[in-house]
């Protein structure tokens, strides 16, 4: 099918500009997490010197807020329109960034980060609805592919940008960069993007509808299983993300080169979406998820055992860790999209609401797994490797428990 907009005659944005704007809205979340990584040691030294691991909560608290906000962002945009909710969320995000910039204690900063996650959920979630309003079928898939291609570059460069900001403005300057990033997004949407949901197409926000969607989602075994596996994959991903800077710094003494290593890891892991696109039509979603989690379990358990027994030659220990970390991110790229598709299969008639419910549940529960995993850091990657092995093994058993069609 063809696009419903995108030509100068319709008053819409050109496709290149539209793709760039959507990619920037997507990137709000990735930039808010990954650019913080180089600042964690300084934040820990200033705000939590007696318990440096607690600085990791700056990442998971943001994800927690985003997970909660995901429930409401989509339905609110159906009621008030896409632009108002995107801009309202961005304003909350900016206010939270200012509060975090001025935070006198770690506890206050964590509250600000939760609020920032709530705000960031709106640009991230509602931008999908905005694309859906304007494009259909293959054209929508094409737009999303271009936007995601740009989006995948953000995790690679965000730590480098964070390092530049820290050197220029100190670690608190990171939060000012969030303010600037979101301000550009707000202006872009406000000045250039017309509202895509006309008043006559809007639906009232209904608590009853939200409760009904929860009930329907939680009544399907396939959906519950997919949510459970998503939770475990997200838990491994967020746990690894929370600990990775400390591992590079404390374990390997490579804090200065960490942004470059992280960029390489992100770029290599980003190829997972291309691999999945090439294989999923032939092999199927469940098969790919099962194989990916099975391999991740064996590799992580093997890495943990090799490190416990001190079997790695000194020259190979660090490269092996980099390869393992890349594998964790690669596994997430190979599984999360397929798990989302599996979960959405039975609830196509309430797709928007179901997507919010499924994403929110999996994200919030994953934080409950990732936070203690990150806090277990003991100067070595051993707790992280064992935790990822456990999560992958449980995910493998869960996906295998589904009956074959």
C-alpha positions as CSV (number, residue, x, y, z in Angstrom):
1,X,0.0,0.0,0.0
2,X,1.1,3.6,-0.4
3,X,1.8,6.2,2.1
4,X,-1.0,8.5,3.2
5,X,1.3,11.4,3.5
6,X,4.8,12.6,2.8
7,X,4.5,14.9,-0.2
8,X,4.8,18.6,-0.3
9,X,1.3,18.9,-1.7
10,X,-0.2,17.3,1.5
11,X,1.7,19.7,3.8
12,X,3.6,16.8,5.3
13,X,7.3,16.3,5.8
14,X,9.5,14.8,3.1
15,X,10.4,11.2,3.9
16,X,14.1,12.0,4.7
17,X,13.1,14.6,7.2
18,X,10.3,12.5,8.6
19,X,12.7,9.5,9.1
20,X,15.3,11.7,10.7
21,X,12.7,13.2,13.2
22,X,11.4,9.7,14.1
23,X,14.9,8.4,14.6
24,X,15.7,11.3,16.9
25,X,12.5,10.6,19.0
26,X,13.5,6.9,19.2
27,X,17.0,7.9,20.2
28,X,15.9,9.7,23.4
29,X,15.9,6.5,25.4
30,X,19.2,5.2,24.1
31,X,21.0,8.5,24.5
32,X,19.6,8.9,28.1
33,X,21.1,5.6,29.1
34,X,24.3,5.0,27.1
35,X,25.7,8.5,27.4
36,X,25.5,8.1,31.2
37,X,28.0,5.2,31.3
38,X,31.2,7.2,31.4
39,X,29.8,9.4,34.2
40,X,29.1,6.5,36.6
41,X,32.5,6.5,38.4
42,X,32.4,10.2,39.1
43,X,28.8,10.0,40.3
44,X,29.6,7.1,42.6
45,X,32.6,9.0,44.0
46,X,30.6,12.1,44.7
47,X,27.1,10.8,45.7
48,X,27.7,7.2,46.8
49,X,31.3,6.8,47.8
50,X,30.6,4.0,50.4
51,X,28.6,1.9,47.9
52,X,29.8,2.7,44.4
53,X,27.6,-0.1,42.8
54,X,24.5,2.0,43.7
55,X,25.4,4.4,40.9
56,X,24.2,1.8,38.4
57,X,20.7,2.5,39.7
58,X,20.8,5.7,37.7
59,X,20.3,3.5,34.6
60,X,17.7,1.0,35.9
61,X,15.7,3.8,37.5
62,X,15.3,5.5,34.2
63,X,14.2,2.2,32.6
64,X,11.7,1.7,35.4
65,X,10.1,5.0,34.7
66,X,10.0,4.3,31.0
67,X,8.4,0.9,31.6
68,X,5.6,2.5,33.7
69,X,5.1,5.4,31.2
70,X,4.8,2.9,28.4
71,X,1.4,1.8,29.7
72,X,-0.1,5.3,29.5
73,X,1.6,7.0,26.6
74,X,-0.2,5.2,23.8
75,X,-3.7,5.5,25.2
76,X,-3.2,9.2,26.1
77,X,-2.1,9.9,22.5
78,X,-5.3,8.3,21.3
79,X,-7.2,10.7,23.5
80,X,-5.3,14.0,23.1
81,X,-3.4,13.6,19.8
82,X,0.1,12.6,19.0
83,X,1.9,16.0,19.2
84,X,0.5,17.0,22.5
85,X,1.6,13.8,24.2
86,X,5.0,13.7,22.6
87,X,5.6,17.3,23.6
88,X,4.2,16.9,27.1
89,X,6.4,13.9,27.7
90,X,9.4,15.8,26.4
91,X,8.7,18.7,28.8
92,X,8.5,16.3,31.7
93,X,11.8,14.7,30.5
94,X,13.5,18.1,30.4
95,X,12.2,19.1,33.9
96,X,13.5,15.8,35.2
97,X,16.9,16.4,33.6
98,X,17.1,19.7,35.3
99,X,16.2,18.1,38.7
100,X,18.9,15.4,38.1
101,X,21.5,18.1,37.2
102,X,20.8,19.9,40.5
103,X,20.3,16.7,42.6
104,X,22.2,17.0,46.0
105,X,21.9,13.3,46.8
106,X,21.8,10.0,44.9
107,X,18.2,9.3,46.1
108,X,17.0,12.6,44.7
109,X,18.7,11.9,41.4
110,X,17.1,8.4,41.2
111,X,13.7,10.0,41.6
112,X,14.5,12.5,38.9
113,X,15.6,9.6,36.6
114,X,12.3,7.8,37.2
115,X,10.4,10.9,36.2
116,X,12.7,11.3,33.2
117,X,11.9,7.7,32.1
118,X,8.2,8.5,32.4
119,X,8.6,11.5,30.1
120,X,10.8,9.7,27.6
121,X,8.2,7.0,27.2
122,X,6.0,9.4,25.2
123,X,8.4,10.3,22.4
124,X,9.5,6.6,22.2
125,X,6.0,5.0,22.1
126,X,3.9,7.7,20.5
127,X,6.3,8.1,17.6
128,X,5.3,4.6,16.5
129,X,1.7,5.6,16.4
130,X,2.6,8.7,14.4
131,X,4.3,6.5,11.8
132,X,1.3,4.2,11.8
133,X,-1.0,7.2,11.2
134,X,0.8,8.2,8.1
135,X,2.0,5.0,6.4
136,X,0.7,1.5,5.9
137,X,2.1,-1.9,4.9
138,X,5.4,-2.2,3.2
139,X,5.9,1.6,3.1
140,X,5.6,1.7,6.9
141,X,8.1,-1.1,7.3
142,X,10.5,0.7,5.0
143,X,10.2,4.0,7.0
144,X,10.8,2.0,10.2
145,X,13.8,0.3,8.8
146,X,15.4,3.5,7.8
147,X,14.6,5.1,11.2
148,X,16.0,2.0,13.1
149,X,19.1,2.0,11.0
150,X,19.9,5.6,12.2
151,X,18.8,4.7,15.7
152,X,21.3,1.8,16.0
153,X,24.1,4.3,15.7
154,X,23.1,6.1,18.9
155,X,24.3,3.5,21.4
156,X,27.6,3.3,19.6
157,X,28.4,7.1,19.8
158,X,26.5,8.0,23.0
159,X,29.3,7.1,25.4
160,X,31.8,9.0,23.3
161,X,29.5,12.0,23.3
162,X,29.1,11.6,27.1
163,X,32.9,11.7,27.5
164,X,33.1,14.9,25.5
165,X,30.4,16.5,27.6
166,X,32.0,15.4,30.9
167,X,35.4,16.8,29.9
168,X,33.8,20.1,28.9
169,X,31.1,20.6,31.6
170,X,31.7,17.9,34.3
171,X,29.5,14.9,34.9
172,X,26.4,17.0,35.7
173,X,26.7,18.5,32.2
174,X,25.4,15.1,30.9
175,X,21.9,16.1,32.1
176,X,22.2,19.5,30.3
177,X,22.9,17.6,27.1
178,X,19.6,15.6,27.7
179,X,17.9,19.0,27.9
180,X,19.4,20.2,24.7
181,X,18.7,16.9,22.9
182,X,15.1,16.9,23.8
183,X,14.7,20.7,23.1
184,X,15.7,20.0,19.5
185,X,13.1,17.2,19.3
186,X,10.4,19.4,20.7
187,X,11.1,22.2,18.3
188,X,11.3,19.8,15.4
189,X,8.0,18.2,16.1
190,X,6.3,21.5,17.1
191,X,7.4,23.5,14.0
192,X,7.5,20.9,11.3
193,X,5.2,18.0,12.0
194,X,1.4,18.5,11.6
195,X,-0.9,16.6,14.0
196,X,-1.7,13.1,12.5
197,X,-4.7,12.2,14.5
198,X,-7.8,14.4,13.7
199,X,-10.2,15.2,16.6
200,X,-12.9,13.0,15.1
201,X,-10.6,9.9,15.2
202,X,-9.7,10.3,18.9
203,X,-10.9,7.9,21.6
204,X,-11.5,8.7,25.2
205,X,-8.9,7.4,27.7
206,X,-10.6,4.5,29.5
207,X,-9.4,2.9,32.7
208,X,-11.8,0.1,32.0
209,X,-10.3,-0.4,28.6
210,X,-6.8,-0.6,30.1
211,X,-7.9,-3.1,32.7
212,X,-9.7,-5.1,30.0
213,X,-6.5,-5.2,27.9
214,X,-4.5,-6.4,31.0
215,X,-7.0,-9.2,31.6
216,X,-7.0,-10.3,28.0
217,X,-3.2,-10.2,27.7
218,X,-2.7,-12.2,30.9
219,X,-5.2,-14.8,29.8
220,X,-3.1,-16.2,26.9
221,X,-0.4,-18.8,27.7
222,X,1.6,-17.8,24.6
223,X,1.6,-14.1,25.7
224,X,2.5,-14.9,29.3
225,X,5.4,-17.1,28.1
226,X,6.6,-14.4,25.7
227,X,6.5,-11.8,28.4
228,X,8.4,-14.1,30.8
229,X,11.1,-14.7,28.2
230,X,11.2,-11.0,27.3
231,X,11.7,-10.2,31.0
232,X,14.6,-12.5,31.2
233,X,16.3,-11.2,28.1
234,X,15.7,-7.6,29.1
235,X,17.1,-8.5,32.6
236,X,20.3,-9.9,31.1
237,X,20.6,-6.9,28.8
238,X,20.0,-4.2,31.4
239,X,22.2,-6.0,33.9
240,X,25.0,-6.2,31.5
241,X,24.5,-2.5,30.5
242,X,24.6,-1.5,34.2
243,X,27.8,-3.3,35.0
244,X,29.8,-3.0,31.8
245,X,31.5,0.3,32.6
246,X,32.6,-0.9,36.0
247,X,33.9,-4.2,34.5
248,X,36.0,-2.3,31.9
249,X,37.3,0.1,34.6
250,X,37.8,-2.0,37.7
251,X,38.4,-5.5,36.2
252,X,40.4,-4.5,33.1
253,X,41.7,-1.0,33.9
254,X,40.3,0.3,30.6
255,X,38.1,3.2,31.7
256,X,39.6,5.7,29.2
257,X,39.1,3.5,26.2
258,X,35.7,2.2,27.3
259,X,33.6,4.5,25.0
260,X,35.6,3.1,22.0
261,X,35.1,-0.5,23.0
262,X,31.4,0.1,23.7
263,X,31.0,1.6,20.2
264,X,32.6,-1.5,18.6
265,X,30.4,-3.8,20.7
266,X,27.2,-1.8,19.8
267,X,28.0,-1.8,16.1
268,X,28.8,-5.5,16.0
269,X,25.7,-6.4,18.0
270,X,23.6,-4.1,15.8
271,X,23.9,-6.7,13.0
272,X,21.6,-9.0,14.9
273,X,18.5,-7.3,13.3
274,X,19.9,-8.0,9.8
275,X,20.6,-11.6,10.7
276,X,17.1,-12.0,12.1
277,X,15.5,-10.5,9.1
278,X,17.4,-12.9,6.8
279,X,16.5,-16.0,8.8
280,X,13.1,-15.5,10.5
281,X,10.9,-16.2,7.4
282,X,12.7,-19.5,6.8
283,X,13.3,-20.7,10.4
284,X,10.5,-19.1,12.4
285,X,10.4,-16.9,15.5
286,X,10.4,-19.6,18.2
287,X,13.2,-21.6,16.6
288,X,15.5,-18.5,16.5
289,X,14.6,-17.5,20.1
290,X,15.2,-21.1,21.3
291,X,18.6,-21.4,19.6
292,X,19.8,-18.0,20.6
293,X,18.9,-18.5,24.3
294,X,20.4,-22.1,24.3
295,X,23.6,-20.8,22.9
296,X,23.7,-17.9,25.3
297,X,23.2,-20.2,28.2
298,X,26.0,-22.5,27.2
299,X,28.4,-19.7,26.3
300,X,27.7,-17.7,29.5
301,X,28.0,-20.8,31.7
302,X,31.2,-21.8,30.0
303,X,32.7,-18.3,30.4
304,X,31.8,-18.3,34.1
305,X,33.4,-21.7,34.6
306,X,36.5,-20.8,32.7
307,X,36.9,-17.6,34.8
308,X,36.3,-19.4,38.1
309,X,38.8,-22.1,37.2
310,X,41.2,-19.4,35.9
311,X,41.7,-21.2,32.7
312,X,41.9,-18.2,30.3
313,X,45.4,-17.2,29.2
314,X,46.0,-13.7,30.3
315,X,46.2,-12.5,26.7
316,X,42.8,-13.9,25.9
317,X,40.8,-13.0,29.0
318,X,39.8,-9.5,27.9
319,X,39.0,-10.3,24.2
320,X,36.9,-13.2,25.5
321,X,34.9,-10.8,27.7
322,X,34.4,-8.3,24.9
323,X,33.2,-11.2,22.6
324,X,30.8,-12.4,25.4
325,X,29.4,-8.9,26.0
326,X,28.8,-8.5,22.3
327,X,27.0,-11.9,22.3
328,X,24.7,-10.7,25.1
329,X,23.6,-7.7,23.1
330,X,23.4,-9.7,19.9
331,X,21.1,-12.2,21.6
332,X,18.8,-9.4,22.6
333,X,18.7,-8.2,19.0
334,X,17.9,-11.7,17.8
335,X,15.1,-12.4,20.3
336,X,13.2,-9.3,21.4
337,X,11.6,-8.5,18.1
338,X,10.5,-12.2,17.7
339,X,9.1,-12.3,21.2
340,X,7.1,-9.2,20.6
341,X,5.7,-10.7,17.4
342,X,4.8,-13.9,19.3
343,X,3.1,-12.0,22.1
344,X,1.1,-9.8,19.7
345,X,-0.3,-12.7,17.5
346,X,-3.4,-13.5,19.7
347,X,-4.3,-9.8,20.3
348,X,-4.3,-8.1,17.0
349,X,-7.7,-6.6,17.6
350,X,-6.3,-4.5,20.5
351,X,-2.8,-4.2,19.1
352,X,-1.9,-0.7,20.4
353,X,-3.1,-1.3,24.0
354,X,-1.7,-4.8,24.1
355,X,1.7,-3.5,22.9
356,X,1.8,-1.0,25.8
357,X,0.8,-3.6,28.3
358,X,3.2,-6.2,27.1
359,X,6.1,-3.8,26.9
360,X,5.4,-2.3,30.2
361,X,5.2,-5.5,32.2
362,X,8.3,-7.0,30.6
363,X,10.4,-3.8,31.2
364,X,9.3,-3.2,34.8
365,X,9.9,-6.8,35.8
366,X,13.3,-6.8,34.0
367,X,14.4,-3.9,36.2
368,X,13.6,-6.1,39.2
369,X,16.1,-8.7,37.8
370,X,18.7,-6.3,36.5
371,X,19.1,-4.1,39.5
372,X,20.3,-6.8,41.9
373,X,22.4,-8.4,39.2
374,X,24.2,-5.1,38.7
375,X,24.6,-4.5,42.5
376,X,26.2,-7.9,42.8
377,X,29.3,-6.6,41.0
378,X,32.4,-7.7,43.1
379,X,35.2,-6.4,40.9
380,X,34.9,-9.2,38.5
381,X,32.4,-10.2,35.7
382,X,31.6,-13.5,37.4
383,X,28.3,-12.5,39.1
384,X,27.2,-11.0,35.8
385,X,28.1,-14.0,33.7
386,X,26.4,-16.4,36.1
387,X,23.3,-14.2,36.2
388,X,23.1,-14.0,32.4
389,X,23.5,-17.8,32.2
390,X,20.6,-18.3,34.6
391,X,18.4,-15.9,32.8
392,X,19.2,-17.4,29.4
393,X,18.6,-21.0,30.7
394,X,15.3,-20.1,32.2
395,X,14.2,-18.3,29.0
396,X,15.2,-21.4,27.0
397,X,13.1,-23.6,29.2
398,X,10.1,-21.3,29.0
399,X,10.1,-21.0,25.2
400,X,10.6,-24.7,24.9
401,X,7.5,-25.2,27.1
402,X,5.2,-23.8,24.5
403,X,3.3,-26.4,22.5
404,X,4.2,-26.6,18.8
405,X,1.5,-25.5,16.4
